[in-house]
Structures are given as structure tokens and as C-alpha cells.
Amino acid sequence: MTKQVKKIICIVCPRGCEITVELEDGKIKSINGYSCPLGKQYVEKEMVNPERILMSIVKCVGGDLPVVSVKTAKPIPLSRMIEASKALADIVVEAPVKIGDKIVENLLGLGVDVIATRPCREQREK
């Protein structure tokens, strides 16, 4: 039987509760220190399948900027972040791009789209 205690700072709200999780053989035995149910839910998910929003850039041709900033529309598994980053490195979009435009649909088959977070306006010829 392996016991482990982890401390996690909750990021769901501004309180930033320090939550203590006691694990036994990799399973949650107790959770203490959260101020609301969202904190408890956050820690349960963080222990089982942590997720994050991926923010990155993709190349933009014919635009006023060489790249466009993008992010995943929803969090993706932390374990797939490097793979997702590498997939975005090969993406090239053509200007114009508007904020909110879908750049990649269903990234890595995760059911999560990648959207533009900054515009790339079409380069006007002088």
C-alpha cells in the first residue's frame, strides 16, 4: 500500500485555495482545503486527467503579420500538449484571418477546435 499526499492550488476562482489530496495506491482517499464544490471537482479532475488550454501560433501567408496567435476552444489532455503543439507547427493559414476563425477542426481527434485569437489582415500591395 503506497500513500501519498499532494498539495494543489485551485485555479478555478480567485481564492486560490490550497487543497490537500491524500492518495492511496494512486486512488483519491481524501480531499481537504477547498472552499467550494468547484475546487473539489477541479482537484478530482486534475488527479485523474489534467487538462489545459493550448495557446500557440500558426504561420500566416499574405498577411500583415507572419503568424497568427491561436488557442484551443476547450482544454485538452495535458498528456497530448506536445503532440498538439507539433501538429500546429505544420499549419499555414492564408490572410485574412479574423479573431474566432476556426483554424483547425477536431485537433488530434480530440473533438476540440483551434481558433484564432488575433487578426491577420490581408497585405495590401503598395
C-alpha angles and dihedrals in degrees: 000000000000119000123195135175121205130185118211130182109223113232099186096097137009093266092082095204116201103230123195118211122193114204128192117191089344094306126112112254099169142359121200138172102043119131098203140021090258090064092053091048091048092053094045090054093042091055095048107032116357115204135191139183109251116222119190145131135256129200118264122200125201093017141115089252129047092223141026123218114234140178139189113264089227135014118282128205111285088226090064098048097101092046090049092048091052091050091053091050089070096050119107121182130191122232136280100065122166129202107272096025112143107246099174127016119213098357110219090346090291094126090244124121126214114228134192116254097186133038125247108199122208111264110245118219115240 
